Amino acid sequence: MTYDQFSIIFMSIPLRIQLPNQLQGGPVNAYLFPKPEPVLVDTGAKVDWPLLQEGLAAHGFSVGDLSRVIISHAHVDHFESASLIAAESDAQIWVSDVAYDWIARPQELWPQRIAFYRDVFLPQTAVPPQMVEIILTYMQTTASTCNPVPADRIVTFPANGKIPIGGMSWQVFHTPGHASHQTIFYQPQTRRLLASDMLLQRTPTPVVECPPDGIQRIPALPQFLDSLALVENLDVDVVFPGHGEPFRDHRELIQQQRSRIMQRKAECLDWVRQGCDTAVSIAQQMYANRPATIMFAGLWMVIGYLDLLLAEEKITVREINGVHHFLARDIPSSSPLSL
């Protein structure tokens, strides 16, 4: 290996800036590539802004030094400070074409998402009014602090393509499941993977999103399993996740998470067989005595398990007065549990 080759490989090692935000996913990671130009991958939420500045300063940089900011996906804990960076630097904000709208016009998309939850999704799950109020209040608060990045500062890249980071070419992969607009970045020569929230030590939640038509959502957990299969095929040495410490043995983690999902899916089916016929009643059993924030994430997981069971034709669903009711197919139609 020549000196120049070694230098390029060394430059492609990301410097982790840990931002201890208060969101359910826990501390979020931003990654700094100092050379050949200062590039930051993900930004943290606005509550992390002072700590992001401190993290950059610890490596000898300020926000004004940044040349580019690359956003993995448009969840607030990963991109919300991008608007602040754009205001205080000349940095370009790079984002995939599938996530562009959430960066450029979140003030238009948030009301659509809130309306979908209020009018469609939460009624379908039979969430009690108190929990509905907590969820909608959280979403409205988040929406109020989420500012757009000016369109002339945004550079889009294909969700499946290549981008330069740290003096090397990284492959971009679109990995929906946790977020429909999530991208990850893979460097094949160094076998490094910037995995964002695709690979975490704890299985990421399949977030329910507002569908294009505002009514018929796209099942997220089946997409996540497809994305796991894609990542499993990559030859990875080190994973740099969106939360938590970098790690190796990504295939072992994927096998564990896939097995866990299958186990919990079977538990979900058992609860349906026992008469829990709404998503929230199943979540209350599978995530009993958990805080409201965990229960909300648990509801997303239960919706994912139900989507898998519906695809496998192990359960059926009927809508009664706007609420989705589930029945196991192996329960006779004459059973008192039938609808």
C-alpha positions as CSV (number, residue, x, y, z in Angstrom):
1,M,0.0,0.0,0.0
2,T,1.4,3.4,-1.0
3,Y,1.5,6.4,1.4
4,D,-1.2,8.1,-0.6
5,Q,-3.5,5.1,-0.5
6,F,-3.0,4.8,3.3
7,S,-3.7,8.5,3.7
8,I,-7.0,8.2,1.8
9,I,-8.1,5.2,3.8
10,F,-7.2,7.0,7.1
11,M,-9.2,10.1,6.0
12,S,-12.2,7.9,5.5
13,I,-12.4,6.9,9.2
14,P,-15.4,8.8,10.7
15,L,-15.0,10.7,13.9
16,R,-18.0,10.0,16.1
17,I,-19.8,13.0,17.8
18,Q,-22.2,11.6,20.4
19,L,-25.3,13.9,21.0
20,P,-27.3,12.8,24.1
21,N,-30.7,13.9,23.0
22,Q,-33.9,13.1,24.9
23,L,-35.7,11.2,22.2
24,Q,-36.8,7.6,22.6
25,G,-33.9,6.2,20.6
26,G,-31.3,7.6,23.0
27,P,-28.1,9.4,22.2
28,V,-27.6,10.0,18.4
29,N,-24.4,9.9,16.5
30,A,-23.1,12.5,14.0
31,Y,-20.0,11.6,12.1
32,L,-17.3,14.0,11.1
33,F,-14.9,13.4,8.2
34,P,-12.2,16.1,8.6
35,K,-10.4,15.7,5.2
36,P,-10.1,16.5,2.3
37,E,-13.0,18.8,3.3
38,P,-14.9,18.9,6.6
39,V,-18.1,16.8,6.0
40,L,-20.7,16.0,8.7
41,V,-23.0,13.0,8.4
42,D,-26.3,13.8,10.3
43,T,-26.7,16.7,12.7
44,G,-28.7,15.7,15.7
45,A,-31.9,17.6,16.9
46,K,-32.0,21.3,17.8
47,V,-31.8,20.4,21.5
48,D,-28.3,19.0,20.6
49,W,-27.1,22.2,18.9
50,P,-24.7,23.4,21.7
51,L,-23.3,19.9,22.0
52,L,-22.8,19.5,18.3
53,Q,-20.8,22.7,18.3
54,E,-18.7,21.4,21.3
55,G,-18.2,18.1,19.5
56,L,-16.9,19.9,16.4
57,A,-14.7,22.1,18.5
58,A,-13.2,19.1,20.2
59,H,-11.8,18.1,16.8
60,G,-10.7,21.6,15.9
61,F,-13.6,22.7,13.8
62,S,-16.6,25.1,14.0
63,V,-19.9,25.0,12.2
64,G,-18.6,27.6,9.8
65,D,-15.8,25.3,8.6
66,L,-18.2,22.6,7.3
67,S,-18.2,22.2,3.6
68,R,-21.0,19.6,3.4
69,V,-23.7,18.0,5.6
70,I,-25.1,14.7,4.5
71,I,-28.4,13.6,5.9
72,S,-29.1,9.8,6.2
73,H,-32.9,10.2,6.8
74,A,-35.4,12.8,7.7
75,H,-36.1,12.0,11.3
76,V,-35.7,15.1,13.6
77,D,-32.9,13.5,15.7
78,H,-30.8,13.1,12.6
79,F,-31.5,16.3,10.5
80,E,-33.2,19.0,12.6
81,S,-30.0,21.1,13.1
82,A,-29.4,21.2,9.4
83,S,-31.3,24.5,9.1
84,L,-29.1,26.0,11.8
85,I,-26.0,24.8,10.0
86,A,-27.3,26.3,6.8
87,A,-27.9,29.6,8.6
88,E,-24.4,29.8,10.1
89,S,-22.2,28.4,7.3
90,D,-21.8,28.0,3.6
91,A,-22.2,24.3,3.8
92,Q,-24.3,22.4,1.3
93,I,-26.9,20.1,2.7
94,W,-26.9,16.8,0.8
95,V,-29.9,14.6,1.1
96,S,-31.4,11.8,-1.0
97,D,-34.0,12.5,-3.6
98,V,-36.6,10.5,-1.5
99,A,-36.0,12.6,1.6
100,Y,-35.8,16.0,-0.1
101,D,-39.3,17.2,0.7
102,W,-38.9,16.6,4.5
103,I,-35.7,18.8,4.4
104,A,-37.1,21.5,2.1
105,R,-40.7,21.8,3.3
106,P,-41.3,20.1,6.6
107,Q,-43.8,22.8,7.5
108,E,-46.1,21.4,4.8
109,L,-45.6,17.7,5.5
110,W,-46.0,17.7,9.3
111,P,-49.7,18.9,9.2
112,Q,-50.4,16.1,6.7
113,R,-48.8,13.5,9.0
114,I,-50.6,14.8,12.1
115,A,-53.9,14.7,10.2
116,F,-53.3,11.1,9.1
117,Y,-52.5,10.1,12.7
118,R,-55.5,12.0,14.1
119,D,-58.1,11.0,11.5
120,V,-57.0,7.6,10.2
121,F,-54.2,5.7,11.9
122,L,-54.9,6.3,15.6
123,P,-58.7,5.6,15.3
124,Q,-57.9,2.4,13.4
125,T,-55.8,1.1,16.3
126,A,-58.3,2.0,19.0
127,V,-55.8,4.1,21.0
128,P,-57.5,5.6,24.1
129,P,-58.1,9.4,24.0
130,Q,-55.5,10.1,26.7
131,M,-52.8,8.4,24.6
132,V,-54.0,10.1,21.4
133,E,-53.6,13.5,23.1
134,I,-50.0,12.6,24.2
135,I,-49.1,11.5,20.7
136,L,-50.6,14.4,18.9
137,T,-49.1,16.9,21.3
138,Y,-45.6,15.4,20.8
139,M,-46.0,15.6,17.0
140,Q,-47.3,19.2,17.1
141,T,-44.4,20.2,19.3
142,T,-41.9,18.6,17.0
143,A,-43.5,20.1,14.0
144,S,-43.3,23.6,15.5
145,T,-39.4,23.4,15.8
146,C,-38.7,21.8,12.5
147,N,-37.5,24.5,10.1
148,P,-36.8,24.0,6.4
149,V,-33.4,24.3,4.7
150,P,-33.4,26.8,1.9
151,A,-33.8,25.0,-1.4
152,D,-30.8,26.7,-3.0
153,R,-28.6,25.1,-0.2
154,I,-29.8,21.6,-0.8
155,V,-28.0,19.1,-3.1
156,T,-29.9,15.9,-3.8
157,F,-28.3,12.5,-4.6
158,P,-30.0,9.3,-5.9
159,A,-31.2,7.0,-3.1
160,N,-29.2,4.2,-4.8
161,G,-26.0,5.7,-6.2
162,K,-22.6,7.0,-5.0
163,I,-21.3,10.0,-3.1
164,P,-17.9,11.2,-2.1
165,I,-17.1,11.2,1.6
166,G,-13.6,11.5,3.2
167,G,-11.8,11.3,-0.1
168,M,-13.4,8.0,-1.1
169,S,-16.5,6.9,-3.1
170,W,-19.3,5.5,-0.9
171,Q,-22.2,3.5,-2.2
172,V,-25.7,4.7,-1.3
173,F,-28.4,2.2,-0.5
174,H,-32.1,3.0,0.0
175,T,-33.2,0.9,3.1
176,P,-36.8,1.6,3.9
177,G,-38.4,0.1,7.0
178,H,-37.6,2.3,9.9
179,A,-38.1,5.3,7.6
180,S,-39.3,5.2,4.0
181,H,-36.6,7.7,3.1
182,Q,-33.6,6.2,4.9
183,T,-30.3,5.8,3.2
184,I,-27.1,4.1,4.3
185,F,-23.5,4.6,3.0
186,Y,-21.1,1.8,2.3
187,Q,-17.4,2.0,1.4
188,P,-16.4,-1.3,-0.2
189,Q,-12.6,-0.9,-0.1
190,T,-12.5,-0.2,3.7
191,R,-15.7,-2.3,4.3
192,R,-17.1,0.5,6.5
193,L,-20.8,1.0,6.8
194,L,-22.5,4.2,8.0
195,A,-25.7,2.4,8.9
196,S,-27.8,5.2,10.4
197,D,-30.9,3.6,12.0
198,M,-30.9,0.6,9.7
199,L,-28.6,-1.4,12.0
200,L,-28.8,-0.8,15.8
201,Q,-28.1,-3.0,18.7
202,R,-31.8,-2.9,19.4
203,T,-34.2,-3.4,16.5
204,P,-35.3,0.0,15.2
205,T,-39.1,0.6,15.1
206,P,-40.9,0.5,11.8
207,V,-42.3,4.0,12.0
208,V,-45.8,4.4,10.6
209,E,-45.8,7.3,8.0
210,C,-48.4,9.3,6.3
211,P,-48.9,7.6,2.9
212,P,-49.0,9.6,-0.4
213,D,-52.8,9.3,-0.6
214,G,-53.2,10.1,3.2
215,I,-55.2,6.9,3.7
216,Q,-53.6,3.7,2.7
217,R,-50.3,3.3,4.5
218,I,-47.4,1.2,3.2
219,P,-46.4,-1.7,5.6
220,A,-43.0,-0.9,7.1
221,L,-41.8,-4.0,8.9
222,P,-41.9,-6.2,5.7
223,Q,-39.8,-3.4,4.1
224,F,-37.4,-3.5,7.0
225,L,-36.9,-7.3,6.7
226,D,-36.1,-6.8,3.0
227,S,-33.6,-4.1,3.9
228,L,-32.0,-6.4,6.4
229,A,-31.4,-8.9,3.7
230,L,-29.8,-6.3,1.5
231,V,-27.4,-5.2,4.3
232,E,-26.7,-8.8,5.3
233,N,-25.2,-9.4,1.8
234,L,-22.7,-6.5,2.2
235,D,-19.1,-7.4,3.2
236,V,-18.8,-5.2,6.3
237,D,-15.9,-4.9,8.7
238,V,-17.2,-2.0,11.0
239,V,-20.7,-0.6,11.4
240,F,-21.1,3.0,12.4
241,P,-24.7,3.2,13.6
242,G,-27.0,6.1,14.1
243,H,-27.2,5.3,17.9
244,G,-24.7,3.5,20.1
245,E,-21.1,2.4,19.7
246,P,-19.6,1.2,16.4
247,F,-19.6,-2.6,16.1
248,R,-18.6,-5.6,14.0
249,D,-20.3,-8.9,13.2
250,H,-23.2,-7.3,11.5
251,R,-24.6,-10.6,10.2
252,E,-24.8,-12.0,13.7
253,L,-26.8,-9.0,14.8
254,I,-29.1,-9.3,11.8
255,Q,-29.8,-13.0,12.5
256,Q,-30.6,-12.1,16.1
257,Q,-33.0,-9.4,15.1
258,R,-34.7,-11.4,12.4
259,S,-35.2,-14.3,14.9
260,R,-36.5,-11.8,17.5
261,I,-39.0,-10.4,15.1
262,M,-40.3,-13.9,14.2
263,Q,-40.6,-14.7,17.9
264,R,-42.5,-11.6,18.7
265,K,-44.7,-12.1,15.6
266,A,-45.7,-15.5,17.0
267,E,-46.5,-13.9,20.4
268,C,-48.7,-11.3,18.6
269,L,-50.6,-14.1,16.9
270,D,-51.1,-15.8,20.2
271,W,-52.6,-12.7,21.7
272,V,-55.0,-12.4,18.7
273,R,-56.0,-16.0,19.3
274,Q,-56.7,-15.1,23.0
275,G,-59.1,-12.4,21.9
276,C,-57.0,-9.3,21.7
277,D,-58.5,-8.0,18.5
278,T,-57.2,-4.4,18.2
279,A,-53.6,-3.2,17.8
280,V,-53.7,-1.2,21.0
281,S,-55.0,-4.2,23.1
282,I,-52.2,-6.3,21.7
283,A,-49.6,-3.6,22.5
284,Q,-50.9,-3.3,26.0
285,Q,-50.2,-7.0,26.5
286,M,-46.9,-7.2,24.7
287,Y,-45.6,-3.9,26.3
288,A,-47.4,-4.0,29.6
289,N,-46.3,-1.5,32.3
290,R,-44.1,0.5,29.9
291,P,-44.0,4.3,29.7
292,A,-46.1,6.0,27.2
293,T,-43.1,6.7,24.9
294,I,-42.2,3.0,24.8
295,M,-45.9,2.0,24.4
296,F,-46.0,4.3,21.3
297,A,-43.0,2.6,19.8
298,G,-44.5,-0.7,20.8
299,L,-47.6,0.1,18.9
300,W,-45.6,0.6,15.8
301,M,-44.0,-2.8,16.3
302,V,-47.3,-4.5,16.8
303,I,-48.6,-2.9,13.6
304,G,-45.5,-4.4,11.9
305,Y,-46.2,-7.9,13.3
306,L,-49.9,-7.6,12.2
307,D,-48.7,-6.6,8.7
308,L,-46.5,-9.7,8.5
309,L,-49.4,-12.0,9.8
310,L,-51.8,-10.5,7.3
311,A,-49.3,-11.1,4.5
312,E,-48.9,-14.7,5.6
313,E,-52.7,-15.0,5.7
314,K,-52.6,-16.1,9.4
315,I,-55.1,-13.4,10.4
316,T,-57.9,-11.4,8.9
317,V,-58.9,-7.8,9.5
318,R,-62.3,-6.1,9.5
319,E,-63.1,-2.4,10.0
320,I,-65.9,-1.7,12.3
321,N,-66.8,2.0,13.1
322,G,-63.3,3.0,11.9
323,V,-61.5,0.5,14.1
324,H,-59.5,-2.4,12.7
325,H,-60.3,-5.7,14.4
326,F,-58.2,-8.8,13.9
327,L,-59.1,-12.5,14.0
328,A,-56.8,-15.5,13.7
329,R,-57.7,-17.7,10.7
330,D,-57.4,-20.9,12.7
331,I,-60.2,-19.8,15.0
332,P,-63.6,-21.2,13.7
333,S,-66.1,-18.7,12.4
334,S,-68.5,-19.9,15.0
335,S,-66.2,-19.0,17.8
336,P,-67.3,-16.3,20.2
337,L,-64.1,-14.5,19.2
338,S,-65.2,-14.1,15.6
339,L,-66.5,-10.8,14.4
